[in-house]
Each structure stands twice: as structure tokens, then as C-alpha cells.
Amino acid sequence: MTNATENMAQTRALSDMAQALAAAPQPECGLQALARALAARIGYRLFTVLVLDREAEQSLRYFSSQPEAYPPGGAKPLRENSEFYATVVLEGKARICIDRAECARAFPDHELIHSLGCESAVNVPVRWDGQTIASLNLLHEAGWYRQDMLPELSGYAAMAIPLIQKIIHTTRP
């Protein structure tokens, strides 16, 4: 792809995402547009959005591109001794698992992940007001995710802030 074609594709994805954020109903329109943009620009075999609830010490899966395997509504405990917690939640930095071995160390459900053809992952924090409030989680074949993808992924995470805020304000008492 030429630079002009690449720039046009990125601009189109961002424009589509911006239009979806203005549409109703939210967060559904925005999450679907986010999934489309990430599929077109970054790529994944599985994409989930986990919304953090620190008081309940868990993360709630609000969106999944493969709801049969990873249904929305599933919850995972926030493991404070995990690399995910240290890197993504506390430091607010993305984490890349490059291959099957790294995924096996990182995810207790690595066998299910592997059964979906996924052997690499990137967890991107969605941050608001100095806190990680959610994570965008993309999984694909081994070696798919690279450091040079992180700036664009961070942009999509920032665009997801109003979606996550809507989820938080409509799902918590």
C-alpha cells in the first residue's frame, strides 16, 4: 500500500468511527464501528472489550467479536499479581503477547484462545482521568501484533472513552 492509500484508509476508518459515535443507540453503534475499524486497520481473530470494576475487583466483558466462545457479560477477576494488572491497569501501557507461549503464561483460558486460532494478543488500556477504565483486547495468529501498531491502537482506545463511560454509567448502581 502506498502512503497515500494508507492515509486514506486510516482517515476513512477514523471518519466512520466519528460518525458512529454521533449515532444512536450507544454504546452499540460505537462498539460495532470500533470493531470494524480495528478489523480493517489492525486485524484480529478475536476482539473483546473489558470494562474494569475495581470495587468489585473484576473486569466485565461487554463486547465480543466471537460471542459463542466469549459471551458478553462474562466476568474475570482482576488479578493484582498479574502482568495485565501491573502493565495495562496500573501503568496504563499496552501489553503484547507475541506467541502461544506468552499467551499461555498470560491467560488462564489460553487453550480456548488457541482453539480459536489465536497465538498472539495485544491489550490496550482505555484511560480516563489518569485511570484505566477498560481494555481493548485483540488476538490473532502468532507474531501479528507489533510495537509500531500501538500509536494507532491508542487512538482507537481514546475514541472508545465515551463508549466506556456510557457503559459504566448505565450498568453500575
C-alpha positions in Angstrom: 0.0 0.0 0.0 1.3 3.5 -0.8 1.4 6.1 1.8 -1.5 8.0 0.2 -3.6 4.8 0.1 -2.6 4.0 3.7 -3.5 7.6 4.9 -6.8 7.4 3.1 -7.7 4.1 4.7 -6.8 5.4 8.1 -8.8 8.6 7.5 -11.8 6.6 6.4 -11.7 4.4 9.5 -11.5 7.4 11.8 -14.3 9.2 9.9 -16.5 6.1 10.2 -15.8 5.8 13.9 -16.6 9.5 14.5 -19.9 9.2 12.6 -20.8 6.1 14.7 -20.0 7.9 17.9 -22.6 10.6 16.9 -25.3 7.9 16.1 -27.8 6.2 18.3 -28.0 3.9 20.1 -24.9 4.0 22.2 -22.7 2.2 23.1 -23.8 -0.4 20.4 -23.2 1.7 17.3 -19.8 2.9 18.6 -18.6 -0.6 19.6 -19.6 -2.1 16.2 -17.8 0.7 14.4 -14.8 0.2 16.7 -14.8 -3.5 15.8 -15.0 -2.7 12.1 -12.2 -0.1 12.3 -9.9 -2.4 14.2 -10.6 -5.3 11.8 -9.7 -3.1 8.8 -6.8 -1.3 10.3 -5.1 -3.7 12.7 -6.7 -7.1 12.3 -7.9 -9.7 14.8 -9.5 -13.1 15.1 -11.0 -12.2 18.4 -11.7 -8.8 19.8 -13.2 -8.1 23.2 -13.8 -5.0 25.4 -13.3 -5.5 29.1 -14.7 -2.8 31.4 -12.9 -2.6 34.8 -14.8 -2.5 38.1 -12.1 -2.0 40.7 -14.6 -2.0 43.6 -15.8 -5.5 42.6 -12.3 -6.4 41.7 -13.3 -7.8 38.3 -13.4 -6.9 34.6 -16.7 -7.4 32.7 -16.7 -8.5 29.1 -19.0 -6.0 27.4 -18.3 -6.8 23.8 -17.0 -9.8 21.9 -16.5 -10.4 18.2 -17.0 -14.2 19.0 -19.9 -14.3 21.4 -20.2 -18.0 21.2 -16.8 -18.6 22.7 -16.5 -15.4 24.7 -20.1 -14.1 25.5 -20.7 -10.6 26.6 -21.5 -10.4 30.3 -18.7 -12.8 31.3 -16.6 -11.5 34.2 -12.9 -12.2 35.1 -11.4 -11.4 38.5 -8.8 -8.6 38.4 -5.6 -10.5 39.5 -3.4 -7.8 41.1 -0.4 -10.1 40.8 -0.8 -10.4 37.0 1.3 -8.7 34.3 -2.0 -7.4 32.8 -2.8 -5.6 36.1 0.7 -4.2 36.5 1.1 -3.1 32.9 -2.3 -2.3 31.5 -4.3 -1.3 34.6 -1.7 0.4 36.8 0.9 1.7 34.3 -1.6 2.4 31.5 0.6 0.8 28.9 -0.3 -1.7 26.2 0.9 -5.3 26.5 1.8 -7.5 23.6 2.0 -11.3 23.9 3.9 -12.3 20.7 3.3 -16.1 20.6 1.5 -19.1 22.0 3.9 -19.5 24.9 3.4 -15.9 26.0 -0.3 -16.2 25.7 -0.2 -19.4 27.8 1.6 -17.6 30.6 -0.7 -14.6 30.4 -4.2 -16.1 30.0 -5.7 -18.9 32.2 -8.0 -19.6 29.3 -5.2 -20.0 26.8 -6.5 -23.4 25.5 -9.7 -21.8 24.4 -7.8 -18.9 22.9 -5.6 -21.3 20.9 -8.6 -23.3 19.7 -9.8 -20.1 18.0 -6.6 -19.9 16.1 -5.1 -17.1 18.3 -1.5 -17.2 19.3 -0.8 -13.5 19.9 -2.5 -10.7 21.7 -2.5 -7.1 22.5 -4.2 -5.5 25.5 -4.7 -1.7 25.1 -5.8 0.3 28.0 -8.7 2.8 27.7 -7.7 5.6 30.1 -9.7 8.4 31.5 -8.7 11.0 34.2 -5.5 9.1 35.0 -7.2 5.7 35.4 -7.5 2.6 33.2 -11.3 2.1 32.9 -11.3 -0.7 30.3 -9.1 -2.6 27.8 -9.4 -3.3 24.2 -8.2 -6.9 23.6 -7.2 -8.1 20.2 -6.0 -11.7 19.4 -4.6 -13.1 16.2 -2.1 -15.5 14.7 1.4 -15.7 16.3 3.6 -12.6 15.7 0.7 -10.4 14.4 1.0 -7.5 16.8 3.9 -5.1 16.8 5.1 -2.1 18.7 4.5 0.2 15.7 0.8 -0.6 15.9 0.4 0.9 19.4 0.0 4.6 18.5 -2.9 3.8 16.2 -4.4 1.4 18.8 -4.1 4.1 21.5 -6.1 6.5 19.2 -8.9 4.0 19.0 -8.7 3.5 22.8 -9.2 7.2 23.2 -12.1 7.2 20.8 -13.7 4.4 23.0 -13.7 6.6 26.1 -17.3 7.9 25.7 -18.5 4.3 25.0 -16.9 3.0 28.1 -18.3 6.0 30.1 -21.8 5.2 28.8 -21.4 1.5 29.8 -20.2 2.4 33.3 -23.0 4.9 33.9 -25.7 2.6 32.6 -24.5 -0.7 34.2 -23.4 0.4 37.7 -25.8 1.4 40.5 
